[in-house]
């Protein structure tokens, strides 16, 4: 069983990858590209995608084998990632001061 910290890290990795794709004008990513980039076992990728989809942060088109065929950030997912990016920029400014 995957530990809580690993599950959280998997979900963060999925969000970061999808947000990077959006920044490069790729609003949707294939499940195979996501799997290849993150190197997650199918069951861990499935769990991360289900959790994020249930939270309304991503949309997933599933294959018949319970793996993602295509994944994209929702509007709420983009807003969350933008907020995290802004928080990181603020922390950086505080460190530089």
N, C-alpha and C positions, 0 to 999 in steps of 0.2 A: 504494500500500500504506500502510495506517495505521501510524504509528510506535508503538513500544512504550508510550511515555508516554500517547498518546491512547487506546490499547487499555485500559490500566490505568484511566485516567480514565473511560472508558465503562463499565467494569465497576463501578467505585465509584459512578457515577451511578445505575446500575440498582439496586444494593444500597440506596443511600440512599433512592431513590424507593419501593422496595418496603417498606423499613423504616418510612418515613413512613406508608404505607398501613396497615401492621399497627397502628401507633400510633393510627390513626383507625378501628380495627375493620374494616378492609377487607383480609381475608387474601389475596384474589386480585385481580389487576389485569388488565384486558384489554390485549392487546398493542397495540391502537390507542391506548389512553390512555398507555401507556408510551412509545410512539413519539412521540406528540404532545408529551408533557411534556419528553422529552429531546431531541427534534429530531435524532435520529440517522438516517443513511441505513439502509435495510433491511439491507445487508450488514454494517454495523458493529453494529447491534442484534443481528443473528443471531449474529455472532462472540462478542459479550459474553455472550449468553444461553447459547450452547453451552458456553463456558468455565466459567461459573458453575454450570451444570447438571452438567457433568462433575465439578466439585469438590464436588457435593452441597449447594450453597448455595441453589439455587433449583429449583423444579419448573416445567417449561414444557410446555404443550399447544401443538403446532405446527399451523399450517395446511398445506395441500398446497403452498403457495408458499414454504416455509421461513421463514415469519415467525411470531412468537409469537401465538397466539390468546388465551392466558391465562398469567399468570406469578404465582408465589407464592414466598415465602421458605420454606425448609425449617426444621426445628428448628435445625439447625446454622447456617443463615444468620442466624436470629434471634439465636442465642447470639453469633456473631461480631460482629454489629452492636451488641449490648448491651455486649460487651467494649470495642469501640471507643468507645462512648458513655461508659463508665466511665473509660477512659483519658483522654478529653478533659476530663472533669470533674476528674480528679486533676491534670492539667496546669494547669487554670484555677485550682484552689486553690493550687497551688505559686506561680503568678504573683502571686496576690493577697497572699501572705504576705510 
